Amino acid sequence: MNSLGIYFGPRLIKMVECRGRKIIKTAEIHHSTIAAGELEEKVPLEVKTIEFVALLKDELRRNKIVAKEASLALSGRDLIIRTFEIPMIPREEIESAVNFEAKKYIPFKVEELIADFQLKFDKSSRTNTVFFMGLKKETLDRYVAIMHQLGIRIIAVEYSAFSIIRCLRLSGLSAKGNIGILSVDVTGEDEVNFTVLENGFPLFSRDISLTRGPESLARLRETGPLEALEKLKTELHVSLDYYNSKFPTKTLKKIFVISEQANRSELEAMIKESNLPAQSLNTDVYLEKPAPFSLCFLKAYSACLATTMRLPLKVNLLAAREKLRALKERVLPKEKVFRLKDLRLDFRILFLGLLFIGGTFGYGVQQMKPLRRELVDVLAQRKVVASVNARASQDELTKIAVLNKNRLESLESLINGQIYLTEIFNVISQDLPEGLWFTRLSFNKKEGGRAEFVLEGRVNLGDGDKEFDAVNNLLSNLQNNPDFVKYLRQITIGFLNRQTSVELPYSYTQFSISCSSYFSD
């Protein structure tokens, strides 16, 4: 029986149909063919879903894909992935403790999530390491509705960075010990994934975007991968620093690299700078026909093998969804069914009702008379606009409105082109986490309107993990604040390290965040 793997990536939807491990058919849909430009945000979600289903159905039919079961691989932007520790407690209290701890890392209510978790008990510290994965209920319901309308049954929903773990097994490599997997597509078509596993159990995962928006993607294609690799180098060092601070006793044994052959040597050298062994996977070995490297394809193919090549992870979002639905059905009372034969008419009440309706209608007519007179007076007192004919047709009025709108847009573009530091400082003060302060702020505007803004500061929370989280939260807040990124689009961490000083009686984390309105050459 054929199976289907579908990867919903940031810029591309990739579909791979398999029979066992053999690839039968492939198809893809770019997000650029789905979006409707500036009007996309105004289109209702139901209409978007119908159009999306029609597009998927047409693509499946055109490529003769007939599989009726599918495994979905989702990108990190859809999922909440966290790893944390809880003490050893009774089994019946574990779920409540996990939900309580998860609230610290989730920007919305846990009740809005479909979530599941897996535990790993550490005998030496007598603590439970919790791997938590969640997906917004409305998002999962939408994926289920789309597949239902296509006549396809979902058998698994996976995090794409975990689906790609199957490439290790396909290459005949072991996932035992503490290892890392770095999946890279320097073309910018997909997000970069860095995952750390301990005997197959995820300890750390991070998604890294090498581009932001169509402009940066076009620039990447023009300048080549060198700039993207330099950015990835910085992000990888930040990730390794965070992992080492959170798991100081769990040293990485090796990092496996999945990337295009042309970039493997640079990526291996980048990893070896951190004194870690690196090994690249040759994905062409287990593919029957050599093809250009595509990380999106590998994720869809890995998801397609969900039934034939199971992962040690036991997290199941579909089962969690059904469990939640069953719980709600038990809690909610059954609705009482209304039957027409139970209706009894009282003609006295019916007469009073008709009398009330008639009186209300007559009163409304009387109230409308002065309003109509007032409307006539208002129209008579209407001011004359010299540039607009009072008897102008709808088309003429529309042309005048469009002309005025274009003039206003031209003025607005001139105003928006200015950088107002007041807005930037206002955003920084609003998004400033507790325990974090700035030691230096510098702003430099260069020729051609290029601007660079550097924030240096310190964090003191008494805990290195919390201080690293505070800096990452500040970075995420700035990247997601529309008032900030409309001036400064590229926001990265310059350095992040924990240190002590003779001037201060406590340890703190020193950091630097670089913000610029252009991409450095």
Sequence and secondary structure as in RCSB ss.txt:
>XXXX:A:sequence
MNSLGIYFGPRLIKMVECRGRKIIKTAEIHHSTIAAGELEEKVPLEVKTIEFVALLKDELRRNKIVAKEASLALS
GRDLIIRTFEIPMIPREEIESAVNFEAKKYIPFKVEELIADFQLKFDKSSRTNTVFFMGLKKETLDRYVAIMHQL
GIRIIAVEYSAFSIIRCLRLSGLSAKGNIGILSVDVTGEDEVNFTVLENGFPLFSRDISLTRGPESLARLRETGP
LEALEKLKTELHVSLDYYNSKFPTKTLKKIFVISEQANRSELEAMIKESNLPAQSLNTDVYLEKPAPFSLCFLKA
YSACLATTMRLPLKVNLLAAREKLRALKERVLPKEKVFRLKDLRLDFRILFLGLLFIGGTFGYGVQQMKPLRREL
VDVLAQRKVVASVNARASQDELTKIAVLNKNRLESLESLINGQIYLTEIFNVISQDLPEGLWFTRLSFNKKEGGR
AEFVLEGRVNLGDGDKEFDAVNNLLSNLQNNPDFVKYLRQITIGFLNRQTSVELPYSYTQFSISCSSYFSD
>XXXX:A:secstr
  EEEEEE SSEEEEEEEETTEEEEEEEEEGGGT  GGGGGGS HHHHHHHHHHHHHHHHHHTT   SEEEEEE 
TTTEEEEEEEEE   GGGHHHHHHHHHTTT SS GGGEEEEEEEEEETTTTEEEEEEEEEEHHHHHHHHHHHHHT
T EEEEEEEHHHHTTHHHHHTT    SEEEEEE  TTSSS EEEEEEETTEEEEEEEE S  HHHHHHHHHHH S
HHHHHHHHHHHHHHHHHHHHH TTS   EEEEES GGGHHHHHHHHHTTT  EEE  GGGG SS     HHHHHH
HHHHTTTTS  S    HHHHHHHHHHHHHHHS       GGG    HHHHHHHHHHHHHHHHHHHHHHHHHHHHH
HHHHHT    TTS TT  HHHHHHHHHHHHHHHHHHHHHHHTS  HHHHHHHHHHT  TTEEEEEEEEEE GGG 
EEEEEEEEE SS HHHHHHHHHHHHHHHHT HHHHTT  EEEEEEEEEE  TTSSS EEEEEEEEESS   
